[in-house]
Every structure is written in C-alpha cells, then in structure tokens.
Amino acid sequence: MIAGIVRIADGIVFKQVGDEIVLLDFERGIYFGLDPIGARIWQLVAEEKSLAEIVDTLVEEYDVTREVLERDVAELLDELAAKDLIRRG
C-alpha cells in the first residue's frame, strides 16, 4: 500500500497548459512537463492530499486497478523526487 505525504518543493512554479502542467525550477533551470494524468496527480499533491487519498481519488476517476495505479503513482513521484520537484514526508 502506498502511504505518506509528498509536498511540492520550495521554489517550484507550475502552470496549467491545456490539460497538461509545466513545472519550472528557475534556480536550477529545470523544466518538466506532465501529461494529463501526471497533471491530475500534481493537482492532488498541490492540494496536500495523502498518497492514499491520491490513489483513492484516481481509482474513482480512471478505469484502472488499484495495483496498477499505486505502481504508476509511485513511479511518477520517484521521478519527481529524483529531480527535487517534490519532498517526501
């Protein structure tokens, strides 16, 4: 089970562009784009939802199993954390 909370890292600016979101870290010159599902995950992170709440919300919104969703959310969050765009804990 996916658990915990993630928060947007300090200094990260994000903007909705159509159904996608663009993340910018001006200090480090990092630009990162999220597709519509990634953008939805980011919106839920921005609302300070727990990881369990994020998965629960997405299970209701998308036709996908909880197991697949947990794996996909974890993979995206790992990638965002590796780029210091989010903080865990």
DOLUMLO-131173 format. One record per residue: residue number from 1; residue in one letter; x, y, z of N, C-alpha, C in turn. Coordinates in steps of 0.02 Angstrom, whole numbers, plus 50000, padded with zeros to 5 digits. Each point is the difference from the previous one (the first is absolute). Layout:
<recs>
+-----+---+-------+-------+-------+-------+-------+-------+-------+-------+-------+
|   k | r |   n.x |   n.y |   n.z |  ca.x |  ca.y |  ca.z |   c.x |   c.y |   c.z |
+-----+---+-------+-------+-------+-------+-------+-------+-------+-------+-------+
| NUM | a |     X |     Y |     Z |     X |     Y |     Z |     X |     Y |     Z |
...
+-----+---+-------+-------+-------+-------+-------+-------+-------+-------+-------+
</recs>
This chain:
<recs>
+-----+---+-------+-------+-------+-------+-------+-------+-------+-------+-------+
|   k | r |   n.x |   n.y |   n.z |  ca.x |  ca.y |  ca.z |   c.x |   c.y |   c.z |
+-----+---+-------+-------+-------+-------+-------+-------+-------+-------+-------+
|   1 | m | 50042 | 49940 | 50000 | 49958 | 50060 | 50000 | 50044 | 50062 | 50000 |
|   2 | i | 49983 | 50047 | 49959 | 50036 | 50063 | 49996 | 49978 | 50044 | 50059 |
|   3 | a | 50047 | 50030 | 50034 | 49984 | 50039 | 50059 | 50044 | 50061 | 50005 |
|   4 | g | 49980 | 50047 | 50042 | 50039 | 50060 | 50012 | 49972 | 50060 | 49964 |
|   5 | i | 50039 | 50053 | 50002 | 49981 | 50064 | 49970 | 50060 | 50026 | 49961 |
|   6 | v | 49986 | 50032 | 49945 | 50052 | 50037 | 49964 | 49978 | 50072 | 49994 |
|   7 | r | 50049 | 50043 | 49996 | 49986 | 50072 | 49992 | 50042 | 50027 | 49943 |
|   8 | i | 49975 | 50052 | 49970 | 50037 | 50034 | 49947 | 50061 | 50034 | 50031 |
|   9 | a | 50057 | 49991 | 49970 | 50062 | 50029 | 50026 | 49997 | 50076 | 49996 |
|  10 | d | 50036 | 50033 | 50044 | 50004 | 50072 | 50000 | 50029 | 50024 | 49933 |
|  11 | g | 49973 | 50055 | 49976 | 50027 | 50030 | 49939 | 49974 | 49972 | 49935 |
|  12 | i | 49956 | 49950 | 50004 | 49973 | 49970 | 49939 | 49938 | 50039 | 49978 |
|  13 | v | 50000 | 50021 | 49938 | 49943 | 50036 | 49971 | 49968 | 49953 | 49951 |
|  14 | f | 49933 | 49999 | 49999 | 49966 | 49957 | 49952 | 49942 | 50036 | 49968 |
|  15 | k | 49986 | 49981 | 49939 | 49948 | 50033 | 49961 | 49963 | 49948 | 49959 |
|  16 | q | 49934 | 50004 | 50002 | 49957 | 49957 | 49959 | 50003 | 50027 | 49929 |
|  17 | v | 50014 | 49955 | 49953 | 50001 | 50017 | 49929 | 49956 | 49949 | 49965 |
|  18 | g | 49939 | 50019 | 49985 | 49952 | 49951 | 49973 | 49985 | 49949 | 50054 |
|  19 | d | 50008 | 49936 | 49983 | 49988 | 49948 | 50050 | 50065 | 49973 | 50029 |
|  20 | e | 50054 | 50036 | 49987 | 50066 | 49981 | 50027 | 50023 | 50053 | 50050 |
|  21 | i | 50053 | 49983 | 50037 | 50029 | 50048 | 50047 | 50076 | 50003 | 49986 |
|  22 | v | 50025 | 50062 | 50002 | 50071 | 50012 | 49992 | 50028 | 50020 | 50068 |
|  23 | l | 50054 | 49967 | 50020 | 50033 | 50016 | 50064 | 50066 | 50035 | 49984 |
|  24 | l | 50015 | 50052 | 50038 | 50062 | 50038 | 49989 | 50036 | 50010 | 50066 |
|  25 | d | 50065 | 49987 | 50000 | 50043 | 50017 | 50056 | 50051 | 50049 | 49971 |
|  26 | f | 49986 | 50065 | 50008 | 50041 | 50052 | 49969 | 50072 | 49999 | 50026 |
|  27 | e | 50008 | 49986 | 50065 | 50067 | 50001 | 50030 | 50047 | 49949 | 49967 |
|  28 | r | 49974 | 49941 | 49986 | 50041 | 49946 | 49972 | 49989 | 49992 | 49925 |
|  29 | g | 49955 | 50038 | 49972 | 49989 | 49996 | 49928 | 49967 | 49936 | 49978 |
|  30 | i | 49956 | 49972 | 50042 | 49966 | 49937 | 49984 | 49930 | 50014 | 49975 |
|  31 | y | 49984 | 49970 | 49944 | 49933 | 50003 | 49971 | 49975 | 49929 | 49994 |
|  32 | f | 49938 | 49988 | 50021 | 49972 | 49932 | 49998 | 49927 | 50005 | 49982 |
|  33 | g | 49979 | 49960 | 49951 | 49930 | 49999 | 49979 | 49964 | 49938 | 50023 |
|  34 | l | 49938 | 50008 | 50019 | 49959 | 49944 | 50022 | 49941 | 49991 | 49952 |
|  35 | d | 49987 | 49939 | 49979 | 49943 | 49984 | 49958 | 49936 | 50008 | 50042 |
|  36 | p | 49941 | 49991 | 49970 | 49938 | 50012 | 50038 | 49994 | 49959 | 50065 |
|  37 | i | 50020 | 49938 | 50000 | 49995 | 49960 | 50062 | 50052 | 50023 | 50051 |
|  38 | g | 50060 | 50013 | 49977 | 50052 | 50028 | 50044 | 49978 | 50067 | 50028 |
|  39 | a | 49967 | 50040 | 49958 | 49975 | 50065 | 50022 | 49947 | 49992 | 50055 |
|  40 | r | 49958 | 49950 | 49992 | 49949 | 49987 | 50052 | 50033 | 49980 | 50066 |
|  41 | i | 50051 | 49958 | 49996 | 50037 | 49981 | 50060 | 50031 | 50062 | 50032 |
|  42 | w | 50030 | 50043 | 49960 | 50031 | 50062 | 50025 | 49948 | 50044 | 50034 |
|  43 | q | 49941 | 50006 | 49971 | 49946 | 50040 | 50030 | 49983 | 49974 | 50070 |
|  44 | l | 49997 | 49934 | 50006 | 49984 | 49970 | 50065 | 50056 | 50010 | 50050 |
|  45 | v | 50062 | 49997 | 49976 | 50057 | 50015 | 50044 | 49996 | 50073 | 50023 |
|  46 | a | 49983 | 50045 | 49954 | 49994 | 50071 | 50017 | 49945 | 50012 | 50051 |
|  47 | e | 49949 | 49957 | 50001 | 49946 | 50005 | 50049 | 50019 | 49968 | 50066 |
|  48 | e | 50063 | 49976 | 50005 | 50027 | 49969 | 50060 | 49961 | 49938 | 50021 |
|  49 | k | 49979 | 49961 | 49951 | 49968 | 49936 | 50013 | 50054 | 49949 | 50019 |
|  50 | s | 49982 | 49953 | 50042 | 50046 | 49945 | 50015 | 50006 | 49955 | 49938 |
|  51 | l | 50051 | 49959 | 49998 | 50008 | 49955 | 49943 | 49940 | 49952 | 49995 |
|  52 | a | 49975 | 49978 | 50057 | 49940 | 49956 | 49999 | 49940 | 50037 | 49972 |
|  53 | e | 49992 | 50064 | 50018 | 49944 | 50039 | 49973 | 50008 | 50011 | 49925 |
|  54 | i | 50061 | 50011 | 49977 | 50013 | 50008 | 49929 | 49979 | 49938 | 49962 |
|  55 | v | 50022 | 49942 | 50024 | 49983 | 49937 | 49967 | 49924 | 49989 | 50002 |
|  56 | d | 49970 | 50012 | 50058 | 49927 | 49991 | 50006 | 49963 | 50044 | 49949 |
|  57 | t | 50021 | 50062 | 49993 | 49968 | 50047 | 49953 | 50008 | 49975 | 49929 |
|  58 | l | 50060 | 49980 | 49982 | 50013 | 49978 | 49931 | 49965 | 49935 | 49983 |
|  59 | v | 49993 | 49956 | 50049 | 49963 | 49937 | 49988 | 49928 | 50015 | 49980 |
|  60 | e | 49972 | 50052 | 50032 | 49931 | 50020 | 49984 | 49995 | 50033 | 49931 |
|  61 | e | 50053 | 50035 | 49980 | 49998 | 50040 | 49938 | 50021 | 49962 | 49938 |
|  62 | y | 50041 | 49949 | 50007 | 50027 | 49964 | 49942 | 49983 | 49925 | 50004 |
|  63 | d | 49996 | 49970 | 49943 | 49985 | 49928 | 49995 | 50066 | 49961 | 50002 |
|  64 | v | 50025 | 49990 | 50061 | 50064 | 49966 | 50010 | 49999 | 49967 | 50069 |
|  65 | t | 50036 | 49945 | 50006 | 50002 | 49966 | 50065 | 50042 | 50039 | 50050 |
|  66 | r | 49984 | 49991 | 50063 | 50038 | 50034 | 50053 | 50074 | 49983 | 49997 |
|  67 | e | 50016 | 49937 | 49986 | 50070 | 49978 | 49998 | 50039 | 50036 | 49946 |
|  68 | v | 49971 | 50005 | 49940 | 50033 | 50035 | 49945 | 50007 | 50074 | 50017 |
|  69 | l | 49948 | 50029 | 50028 | 50001 | 50070 | 50017 | 50053 | 50015 | 50053 |
|  70 | e | 50003 | 49958 | 50052 | 50051 | 50010 | 50052 | 50070 | 49998 | 49971 |
|  71 | r | 50012 | 49953 | 49955 | 50066 | 49994 | 49968 | 50015 | 50062 | 49958 |
|  72 | d | 49952 | 50022 | 49960 | 50010 | 50058 | 49956 | 50010 | 50064 | 50040 |
|  73 | v | 49961 | 50010 | 50052 | 50008 | 50059 | 50043 | 50069 | 49999 | 50033 |
|  74 | a | 50019 | 49943 | 50026 | 50066 | 49993 | 50033 | 50056 | 50016 | 49951 |
|  75 | e | 49995 | 49975 | 49938 | 50052 | 50012 | 49950 | 50006 | 50075 | 49984 |
|  76 | l | 49943 | 50033 | 49991 | 50001 | 50072 | 49985 | 50030 | 50038 | 50058 |
|  77 | l | 49978 | 49985 | 50061 | 50025 | 50035 | 50058 | 50074 | 49988 | 50011 |
|  78 | d | 50024 | 49940 | 49986 | 50072 | 49986 | 50004 | 50038 | 50044 | 49951 |
|  79 | e | 49974 | 50007 | 49939 | 50033 | 50042 | 49950 | 50000 | 50073 | 50021 |
|  80 | l | 49943 | 50024 | 50026 | 49997 | 50069 | 50023 | 50046 | 50013 | 50059 |
|  81 | a | 50004 | 49952 | 50046 | 50045 | 50006 | 50058 | 50073 | 50000 | 49978 |
|  82 | a | 50017 | 49959 | 49951 | 50069 | 49996 | 49975 | 50021 | 50067 | 49969 |
|  83 | k | 49952 | 50037 | 49974 | 50014 | 50066 | 49971 | 49990 | 50056 | 50051 |
|  84 | d | 49988 | 49982 | 50063 | 49989 | 50047 | 50055 | 49942 | 50047 | 49987 |
|  85 | l | 49948 | 49975 | 49966 | 49940 | 50040 | 49988 | 49948 | 49990 | 50056 |
|  86 | i | 50007 | 49946 | 50037 | 49957 | 49987 | 50058 | 50043 | 49978 | 50058 |
|  87 | r | 49970 | 50004 | 50060 | 50032 | 49976 | 50062 | 49954 | 49948 | 50031 |
|  88 | r | 50029 | 49946 | 50023 | 49961 | 49949 | 50034 | 50000 | 50012 | 50075 |
|  89 | g | 49945 | 49976 | 50031 | 49998 | 50003 | 50073 | 49947 | 50044 | 50028 |
+-----+---+-------+-------+-------+-------+-------+-------+-------+-------+-------+
</recs>
